[in-house]
Amino acid sequence: MTKKILLSVFLLPAVMTFAQQYGGMWIPTELNEKEMKDLGMKISAKDIFNPQKPSIKDAVVQFNGGCTAEIISPKGLLLTNHHCGYGQIQAHSTVENDLLSNGFWAKNMTGELSNPGLTVDFIVDIKEVTPQILQGTDNLQEPELSKQIAKNIEIYKNAQKTEPYQSISVKSMYYGNKFYAYTIETFKDIRLVGAPPQSIGKFGSDTDNWVWPRHTGDFSMFRIYADKNNKPAEYSKDNVPYVPKHYLPVSIKDKNENDFTFVFGFPGRTTEYLPAIAVEKIMTEIDPARIAVRDVALKTLDEKMRTDAATRIQYASKYASVANYWKKWIGEVEGLKKSNAVQKKVMYEGTLAAKNPEIKSTIDQINRLYAEQAPYALNNAYYSETVRNAETLMLANLYYGYITAVEAGRADEKSTAAFKNRLTSFYKDYNAELDAKVTAKLLALYANKTAPQFLPAGFDQYKNEAENIKTLEDISKNSVITGRSEVN
């Protein structure tokens, strides 16, 4: 069996990371260089992350606020996953020109497609700022502790000198024991260069998602554009391809057994250090609740998308987004059960408790607190997923937030423009009739699954799915919010 060594090196994780022998997760400025070299790394840590000269960090970027992407040419050509560029591919697709199904390749740079709102972030520097952020927090308890930390973060950010295209982001690590400031440069002119048909880019679809090995051509290509001075700029026909400080040459060399490997990018977070009871609640309560809500949403969307080409394109990106973590949670539950993860954690905690009575007391307290908050966590899982997947409720929250801001005198020209842009983007890919069906079914599920103490008075009326559909469709037909009625 081929032995592969994987070292994960993360830029912006909200995670707790400890150096581990034979692999691990590190902030790029704190790499375990000796261990990495012992495992076969030929370059230095400075070749990976160096704020003073070009390094690998100048070729690894954050795509659209979430995904990892890599610059692979001296003209700003960028490679990322197909699902990461899926929303942009969908936005350029129509029934007549279905780029999702047919794929897209620009014949030359003039044929590359612009994507308003799409961004690419470079991490210019990372500094530990723990003393500044924790100043004045000794002996503080919540909520005062969080308020002081937030205040200190704003003071620190405001004191930094940055270019107009730069920003400072301060993130906590090690569960709030350390803080790091990231200097970020954001490029806003990002153009679609190419993507395979989804029969290649999404081969296996939800069945293979979160599963290894994958057999899909999961990639899409974009290009970063800059102004004539190679600096970030808003979209302009006069912009030119960005010249990166460093790019990654593509290698076609064979990989050999025991080759050294590390991964450099932008993941989300890890829950590796949760106690046994927390893992048990995720496996038996939280994930099943989330899955149940998305089961309903996905089935309802799929029924319409399979029979109507316009809806299929309109909801392609939304469906993929809903399905992504739905499949992840299904696999998470299966993996935790198969690996007997909860029992293993219980045994590990027992080993710790046997060594130190104080640890046993702490674990007992953690178990008690998790048991007490379990009903609230379960309700939050149903509630958050219902609101997230019912577009009617999302719209209601959006309008409510803006109306509240107007009434409080907080709605300025900038926030109003942002609100209008958000609505324009939302309604572009919105079907009010389909939304009414999804929302009706999710309200019924929430009303039937949620403990009475968490429901508003009179919410029992939403337990009947058929009645909900009739009510919401009637409301939708006469609603300005759903776009099925117009105001003079």
Secondary structure, 3 states (H helix, E strand, C coil): CCCCCCEEEECCCCCCCCEECCEEEECHHHCCHHHHHHCCCCCCHHHHCCCCCCCHHHCEEEECCCEEEEECCCCCEEEECCCCCHHHHHHCCCCCCCHHHHCEECCCHHHCEECCCCCEEEEEEEEECHHHHCCCCCCCCCCHHHHHHHHHHHHHHHHCCCCCCEEEEEEEECCCCEEEEEEEEEECEEEEEEECCHHHHCCCHHHHCCCCCCCCCCCEEEEEEECCCCCCCCCCCCCEECCCCCCCCCCCCCCCCCCCCEEEECCCCCCCCCCHHHHHHHHHHHHHHHHHHHHHHHHHHHHHHCCCHHHHHHCHHHHHHHHHHHHHHHHHHHHHHHCCHHHHHHHHHHHHHHHCHHHHHHHHHHHHHHHHHHHHHHHHHHHHHHHHHCHHHHHHHHHHHHHHHHHCCCCCHHHHHHHHHHHHHHHHCCCHHHHHHHHHHHHHHHHHHCCHHHCCCCHHHHCCHHHHHHHHHHHHHCCCCCCCCCCC
